[in-house]
Amino acid sequence: MKGFAQTNSKAIYHIMAIAVAAIWGTTFISSKILIQEGLSPAEIMLLRFAVAYIGIALFTREKWWCDSWKDELLMVALGISGGSLYFLLENTALVYTQASNVAIIIAATPLLTTLAIDLISRQERVKRSIYYYSIISLLGVALVVFNGKFILKLNPIGDMLTLGASLMWVIYSIIILKVQDRYSSAMISRKIFFYGVLTLLPYFAFEPLDITWQLLCKPVVMGNLIFLGVLASLVCYVAWNMVIGKLGAINSTNYLYLNPIVALITSYIVLDERITVLAIIGTVMILAGVALSQRKEIGKKGQNEQINSN
């Protein structure tokens, strides 16, 4: 019975991972609406992280400083890799290359995370089958992103910027594994928001802020900023850091393959974009790859916990 309860507790974190991936899959649409209203990508990131920081600072009573300067520097690195530099690289890449290129390269993040942990950090044990399932999901992502329009134009600058963004998230995932045993998810997330905002500020020396109260008070702008700041940032970052702590970076990031599926459905509902047969096939491939990788992991953990309980 104890082993069964522990397995069920793990299932909760898998559900949390799916929920976070689903919410993050809708942020592209929300950001697109804000850009159409006149906000720049950097301004959107600044505002959403500022809202998230204020929210988490008001409702948590965590200590303000880490136990050592080394840990504090790791928090700075998290704010950069999972915040300022990640978003700047990804959004700047859209200026130089197609959105489909960006989506495909960013979708390779789970595979790159697996490679980095397997070959460099060795923080988790990696089975060969994980690579196969990851490739199936990645091919599915390609079909979903292209959605029947196979147009791929390589652009070295834009594609390298996107790859840089993907590598930032890999670094973020690895660092989280180093600090999640010593600090709560709420404290880590608060630090990420703070240092994400702080390290983004120098960017505005080159591109001055152009935000007015009239713009911020528009219902569509305020609503989307609250969604991005409170739900997609505050709630999702706290939940995601908890998920990585319980499931590991590899199993957690594999759920990010679900992002394009949610983005596809949201685009169909909100932007009236069409869904093709190829996109549906790609969706099935993504779901199959994620389900196969997680099924083996859940089964293995369940068996181990059952043995330990006996």
Beta strands, then each sheet from edge to edge (+ up, - down):
end
